[in-house]
Amino acid sequence: MDGALAPVVGYSVPSLGLTGEPAETDDVIWWVVVVGFAYAVALAWATWCRHTGGSPEISFGWTGFKVACKG
């Protein structure tokens, strides 16, 4: 068992060869922030709708979030 834990001669840990800049990370982060904020606003509107006695319906499409308050 002691031999199984012995270091292997000639082995080195592989290194990552990342060069250059990451692609499109800032745009993706801002998109997630904007959509998350819009969803939070939609949830707040739905909460207000339910508080006033309505029945909220939230849908998401290419045009954004749509919140309908029925009742």
LORO-354591 format. One record per atom (N, C-alpha, C, CB): x, y, z; atom name. Coordinates in nm, 4 decimals, always signed. Atoms other than C-alpha are relative to their C-alpha. Glycine has a CB too. Layout:
// residues N
NODE_px_py_pz_atom
NODE_X_Y_Z_CA .
...
This chain:
// residues 71
NODE_px_py_pz_atom
NODE_+0.0812_-0.1195_+0.0000_N .
NODE_+0.0000_+0.0000_+0.0000_CA .
NODE_+0.0853_+0.1256_+0.0000_C .
NODE_-0.0922_+0.0000_+0.1188_CB .
NODE_-0.0834_-0.1187_-0.0050_N .
NODE_+0.2858_+0.2382_+0.0678_CA .
NODE_+0.0504_+0.0380_-0.1376_C .
NODE_+0.1165_-0.0215_+0.0937_CB .
NODE_-0.0495_-0.0282_+0.1336_N .
NODE_+0.4065_+0.2060_-0.2895_CA .
NODE_-0.1029_+0.0689_-0.0885_C .
NODE_+0.0445_-0.1270_-0.0649_CB .
NODE_+0.1048_-0.0609_+0.0815_N .
NODE_+0.0688_+0.3180_-0.4311_CA .
NODE_-0.0059_+0.1506_+0.0198_C .
NODE_-0.1350_-0.0617_+0.0329_CB .
NODE_+0.0067_-0.1428_-0.0290_N .
NODE_+0.1013_+0.6579_-0.2688_CA .
NODE_+0.1298_+0.0729_-0.0321_C .
NODE_-0.0349_+0.0211_+0.1446_CB .
NODE_-0.1286_-0.0620_+0.0324_N .
NODE_+0.4572_+0.7219_-0.3813_CA .
NODE_-0.0135_+0.0835_-0.1275_C .
NODE_+0.1107_-0.1079_-0.0168_CB .
NODE_+0.0092_-0.0841_+0.1195_N .
NODE_+0.5005_+1.0045_-0.6350_CA .
NODE_+0.0623_-0.0692_-0.1208_C .
NODE_+0.0685_+0.1349_+0.0244_CB .
NODE_-0.0498_+0.0589_+0.1236_N .
NODE_+0.5543_+0.8992_-0.9947_CA .
NODE_+0.1139_+0.0865_-0.0514_C .
NODE_-0.1133_-0.0132_-0.1066_CB .
NODE_-0.1173_-0.0725_+0.0476_N .
NODE_+0.8962_+0.9964_-1.1276_CA .
NODE_-0.0260_+0.0490_-0.1418_C .
NODE_+0.1271_-0.0895_+0.0052_CB .
NODE_+0.0157_-0.0569_+0.1330_N .
NODE_+0.8830_+1.2282_-1.4288_CA .
NODE_-0.1372_+0.0584_-0.0268_C .
NODE_+0.0289_-0.1032_-0.1012_CB .
NODE_+0.1345_-0.0547_+0.0187_N .
NODE_+0.5226_+1.3383_-1.3784_CA .
NODE_-0.0057_+0.1419_+0.0529_C .
NODE_-0.1057_-0.0877_+0.0701_CB .
NODE_+0.0247_-0.1359_-0.0483_N .
NODE_+0.4311_+1.7042_-1.3540_CA .
NODE_-0.1462_+0.0339_-0.0237_C .
NODE_+0.0934_+0.1033_-0.0707_CB .
NODE_+0.1397_-0.0394_+0.0089_N .
NODE_+0.0936_+1.8618_-1.3039_CA .
NODE_-0.0215_+0.0772_-0.1300_C .
NODE_-0.0419_+0.0853_+0.1231_CB .
NODE_+0.0236_-0.0733_+0.1242_N .
NODE_-0.0559_+1.9784_-1.6353_CA .
NODE_-0.0374_+0.1451_+0.0289_C .
NODE_-0.1105_-0.0679_-0.0822_CB .
NODE_+0.0309_-0.1413_-0.0183_N .
NODE_-0.0771_+2.3534_-1.6710_CA .
NODE_-0.0992_+0.0430_-0.1077_C .
NODE_+0.1293_+0.0868_-0.0054_CB .
NODE_+0.0979_-0.0526_+0.0948_N .
NODE_-0.3561_+2.5447_-1.8377_CA .
NODE_+0.0679_+0.1006_-0.0904_C .
NODE_-0.1201_+0.0646_+0.0733_CB .
NODE_-0.0613_-0.0906_+0.0958_N .
NODE_-0.2515_+2.7281_-2.1498_CA .
NODE_-0.0967_+0.1061_-0.0486_C .
NODE_+0.0536_-0.0773_-0.1170_CB .
NODE_+0.0950_-0.1048_+0.0387_N .
NODE_-0.5031_+3.0116_-2.1462_CA .
NODE_+0.0757_+0.1259_-0.0404_C .
NODE_-0.0986_+0.0309_+0.1157_CB .
NODE_-0.0613_-0.1239_+0.0463_N .
NODE_-0.3869_+3.3040_-2.3533_CA .
NODE_-0.1067_+0.0882_-0.0610_C .
NODE_+0.1129_-0.0278_-0.1018_CB .
NODE_+0.0965_-0.0922_+0.0575_N .
NODE_-0.5691_+3.6119_-2.4723_CA .
NODE_-0.1053_+0.0423_+0.1009_C .
NODE_-0.0663_-0.0626_-0.1201_CB .
NODE_+0.1075_-0.0505_-0.0844_N .
NODE_-0.8881_+3.7617_-2.3389_CA .
NODE_-0.1231_-0.0880_-0.0141_C .
NODE_-0.0336_+0.1457_-0.0356_CB .
NODE_+0.1242_+0.0765_+0.0118_N .
NODE_-1.2164_+3.5869_-2.2589_CA .
NODE_-0.0957_+0.0702_-0.0969_C .
NODE_-0.0667_-0.0179_+0.1391_CB .
NODE_+0.0884_-0.0555_+0.1022_N .
NODE_-1.4783_+3.6362_-2.5286_CA .
NODE_-0.1415_+0.0199_+0.0533_C .
NODE_-0.0028_-0.0909_-0.1224_CB .
NODE_+0.1402_-0.0328_-0.0258_N .
NODE_-1.8130_+3.8075_-2.4633_CA .
NODE_-0.0472_-0.0228_+0.1434_C .
NODE_-0.0849_-0.0790_-0.0906_CB .
NODE_+0.0465_+0.0231_-0.1360_N .
NODE_-1.8204_+3.7677_-2.0857_CA .
NODE_-0.0762_+0.1200_+0.0560_C .
NODE_+0.1174_-0.0329_+0.0898_CB .
NODE_+0.0670_-0.1175_-0.0539_N .
NODE_-1.9205_+4.1261_-2.0055_CA .
NODE_-0.1417_+0.0129_-0.0532_C .
NODE_+0.0790_+0.1250_-0.0327_CB .
NODE_+0.1339_-0.0118_+0.0577_N .
NODE_-2.2172_+4.1226_-2.2451_CA .
NODE_-0.0955_-0.1001_+0.0631_C .
NODE_+0.0048_-0.0205_-0.1516_CB .
NODE_+0.0854_+0.1021_-0.0588_N .
NODE_-2.3515_+3.8004_-2.0975_CA .
NODE_-0.0370_+0.0380_+0.1422_C .
NODE_+0.0691_-0.1366_-0.0026_CB .
NODE_+0.0288_-0.0390_-0.1379_N .
NODE_-2.3219_+3.9281_-1.7409_CA .
NODE_-0.1037_+0.1115_+0.0040_C .
NODE_+0.1285_+0.0446_+0.0713_CB .
NODE_+0.0979_-0.1089_+0.0010_N .
NODE_-2.5093_+4.2496_-1.8228_CA .
NODE_-0.1371_-0.0489_-0.0434_C .
NODE_+0.0464_+0.1121_-0.0921_CB .
NODE_+0.1288_+0.0534_+0.0445_N .
NODE_-2.7794_+4.0520_-2.0040_CA .
NODE_-0.0693_-0.0719_+0.1150_C .
NODE_+0.0188_-0.0958_-0.1198_CB .
NODE_+0.0572_+0.0711_-0.1146_N .
NODE_-2.8303_+3.8329_-1.6963_CA .
NODE_-0.0494_+0.0991_+0.1048_C .
NODE_+0.1037_-0.0959_+0.0618_CB .
NODE_+0.0418_-0.1013_-0.0975_N .
NODE_-2.8475_+4.1408_-1.4715_CA .
NODE_-0.1295_+0.0678_-0.0451_C .
NODE_+0.1115_+0.1054_+0.0198_CB .
NODE_+0.1196_-0.0684_+0.0506_N .
NODE_-3.1061_+4.3120_-1.6945_CA .
NODE_-0.1220_-0.0917_+0.0073_C .
NODE_+0.0222_+0.0472_-0.1451_CB .
NODE_+0.1129_+0.0933_-0.0045_N .
NODE_-3.3256_+4.0020_-1.7251_CA .
NODE_-0.0395_-0.0291_+0.1446_C .
NODE_+0.0351_-0.1313_-0.0732_CB .
NODE_+0.0306_+0.0225_-0.1405_N .
NODE_-3.2982_+3.9353_-1.3516_CA .
NODE_-0.0741_+0.1174_+0.0628_C .
NODE_+0.1270_-0.0269_+0.0766_CB .
NODE_+0.0698_-0.1183_-0.0512_N .
NODE_-3.4014_+4.2933_-1.2720_CA .
NODE_-0.1423_+0.0068_-0.0539_C .
NODE_+0.0764_+0.1278_-0.0370_CB .
NODE_+0.1342_-0.0019_+0.0593_N .
NODE_-3.6952_+4.2725_-1.5151_CA .
NODE_-0.0894_-0.1058_+0.0651_C .
NODE_+0.0079_-0.0235_-0.1526_CB .
NODE_+0.0785_+0.1049_-0.0654_N .
NODE_-3.8066_+3.9460_-1.3552_CA .
NODE_-0.0378_+0.0418_+0.1424_C .
NODE_+0.0787_-0.1329_+0.0025_CB .
NODE_+0.0309_-0.0479_-0.1344_N .
NODE_-3.7846_+4.1029_-1.0072_CA .
NODE_-0.1130_+0.1022_-0.0029_C .
NODE_+0.1244_+0.0609_+0.0650_CB .
NODE_+0.1079_-0.0984_+0.0145_N .
NODE_-4.0046_+4.3916_-1.1245_CA .
NODE_-0.1321_-0.0706_-0.0319_C .
NODE_+0.0343_+0.1029_-0.1111_CB .
NODE_+0.1210_+0.0753_+0.0335_N .
NODE_-4.2524_+4.1431_-1.2767_CA .
NODE_-0.0557_-0.0703_+0.1237_C .
NODE_+0.0294_-0.1029_-0.1110_CB .
NODE_+0.0464_+0.0650_-0.1232_N .
NODE_-4.2670_+3.9518_-0.9476_CA .
NODE_-0.0597_+0.1006_+0.0980_C .
NODE_+0.1153_-0.0749_+0.0668_CB .
NODE_+0.0542_-0.1042_-0.0877_N .
NODE_-4.3212_+4.2753_-0.7537_CA .
NODE_-0.1397_+0.0424_-0.0468_C .
NODE_+0.0948_+0.1225_+0.0036_CB .
NODE_+0.1317_-0.0373_+0.0553_N .
NODE_-4.6089_+4.3685_-0.9862_CA .
NODE_-0.1016_-0.1109_+0.0273_C .
NODE_+0.0099_+0.0275_-0.1533_CB .
NODE_+0.0894_+0.1124_-0.0266_N .
NODE_-4.7589_+4.0195_-0.9486_CA .
NODE_-0.0376_-0.0057_+0.1481_C .
NODE_+0.0657_-0.1320_-0.0433_CB .
NODE_+0.0291_-0.0029_-0.1436_N .
NODE_-4.7322_+4.0477_-0.5699_CA .
NODE_-0.1005_+0.1088_+0.0322_C .
NODE_+0.1284_+0.0215_+0.0809_CB .
NODE_+0.0956_-0.1095_-0.0215_N .
NODE_-4.9109_+4.3823_-0.5772_CA .
NODE_-0.1377_-0.0397_-0.0521_C .
NODE_+0.0484_+0.1299_-0.0696_CB .
NODE_+0.1267_+0.0447_+0.0580_N .
NODE_-5.1791_+4.2319_-0.8034_CA .
NODE_-0.0710_-0.0973_+0.0940_C .
NODE_+0.0239_-0.0663_-0.1370_CB .
NODE_+0.0597_+0.0980_-0.0906_N .
NODE_-5.2349_+3.9414_-0.5647_CA .
NODE_-0.0442_+0.0671_+0.1305_C .
NODE_+0.0998_-0.1142_+0.0296_CB .
NODE_+0.0343_-0.0709_-0.1231_N .
NODE_-5.2366_+4.1785_-0.2652_CA .
NODE_-0.1309_+0.0770_-0.0153_C .
NODE_+0.1129_+0.0955_+0.0395_CB .
NODE_+0.1236_-0.0760_+0.0241_N .
NODE_-5.5176_+4.3806_-0.4236_CA .
NODE_-0.1160_-0.0894_-0.0415_C .
NODE_+0.0235_+0.1051_-0.1071_CB .
NODE_+0.1102_+0.0915_+0.0271_N .
NODE_-5.7247_+4.0670_-0.4896_CA .
NODE_-0.0049_-0.0540_-0.1414_C .
NODE_-0.1269_+0.0673_+0.0291_CB .
NODE_-0.0013_+0.0480_+0.1378_N .
NODE_-5.6287_+3.9903_-0.8485_CA .
NODE_+0.0701_-0.1337_-0.0133_C .
NODE_+0.0666_+0.1012_-0.0897_CB .
NODE_-0.0678_+0.1252_+0.0318_N .
NODE_-5.4854_+3.6851_-1.0177_CA .
NODE_+0.1057_+0.0291_-0.1061_C .
NODE_-0.1015_-0.1091_-0.0495_CB .
NODE_-0.1042_-0.0369_+0.0962_N .
NODE_-5.1474_+3.7556_-1.1820_CA .
NODE_+0.0383_-0.1160_-0.0925_C .
NODE_+0.1233_+0.0491_+0.0739_CB .
NODE_-0.0536_+0.0958_+0.0958_N .
NODE_-5.0198_+3.5786_-1.4937_CA .
NODE_+0.1265_+0.0598_-0.0587_C .
NODE_-0.1042_-0.0344_-0.1121_CB .
NODE_-0.1282_-0.0474_+0.0521_N .
NODE_-4.6512_+3.6165_-1.5874_CA .
NODE_+0.0396_-0.0894_-0.1168_C .
NODE_+0.1108_+0.0000_+0.1114_CB .
NODE_-0.0510_+0.0758_+0.1142_N .
NODE_-4.5268_+3.5137_-1.9305_CA .
NODE_+0.1256_+0.0690_-0.0513_C .
NODE_-0.1076_-0.0120_-0.1132_CB .
NODE_-0.1268_-0.0521_+0.0507_N .
NODE_-4.1868_+3.5560_-2.0929_CA .
NODE_+0.0119_-0.0365_-0.1469_C .
NODE_+0.1210_-0.0558_+0.0813_CB .
NODE_-0.0192_+0.0233_+0.1426_N .
NODE_-4.1219_+3.5951_-2.4639_CA .
NODE_+0.1132_+0.0847_-0.0530_C .
NODE_-0.1279_+0.0292_-0.0772_CB .
NODE_-0.1067_-0.0786_+0.0615_N .
NODE_-3.8933_+3.7672_-2.7099_CA .
NODE_-0.0124_+0.1478_+0.0300_C .
NODE_+0.0006_-0.0211_-0.1487_CB .
NODE_+0.0199_-0.1419_-0.0285_N .
NODE_-4.0437_+4.1027_-2.6184_CA .
NODE_+0.0185_+0.0340_+0.1467_C .
NODE_-0.1370_+0.0420_-0.0437_CB .
NODE_-0.0234_-0.0243_-0.1419_N .
NODE_-3.9818_+4.0604_-2.2456_CA .
NODE_-0.1059_-0.0679_+0.0859_C .
NODE_+0.0023_+0.1498_+0.0284_CB .
NODE_+0.0980_+0.0562_-0.0924_N .
NODE_-4.1968_+3.9825_-1.9437_CA .
NODE_-0.1325_+0.0697_-0.0183_C .
NODE_+0.0475_+0.0122_+0.1455_CB .
NODE_+0.1342_-0.0567_+0.0077_N .
NODE_-4.5703_+4.0323_-1.9631_CA .
NODE_-0.0740_-0.0452_+0.1260_C .
NODE_-0.0758_-0.0451_-0.1322_CB .
NODE_+0.0743_+0.0307_-0.1213_N .
NODE_-4.7689_+4.0531_-1.6405_CA .
NODE_-0.1407_+0.0510_-0.0181_C .
NODE_+0.0667_+0.0622_+0.1260_CB .
NODE_+0.1415_-0.0374_+0.0109_N .
NODE_-5.1463_+4.0502_-1.6592_CA .
NODE_-0.0643_-0.0221_+0.1359_C .
NODE_-0.0737_-0.0828_-0.1118_CB .
NODE_+0.0703_+0.0089_-0.1270_N .
NODE_-5.3612_+4.1159_-1.3545_CA .
NODE_-0.1489_-0.0129_-0.0301_C .
NODE_+0.0294_+0.1244_+0.0910_CB .
NODE_+0.1400_+0.0254_+0.0292_N .
NODE_-5.7051_+3.9626_-1.3847_CA .
NODE_-0.0806_-0.0044_+0.1290_C .
NODE_-0.0161_-0.1312_-0.0781_CB .
NODE_+0.0889_+0.0036_-0.1152_N .
NODE_-5.9842_+4.0209_-1.1435_CA .
NODE_+0.0084_+0.1238_+0.0757_C .
NODE_+0.0297_-0.1140_+0.0885_CB .
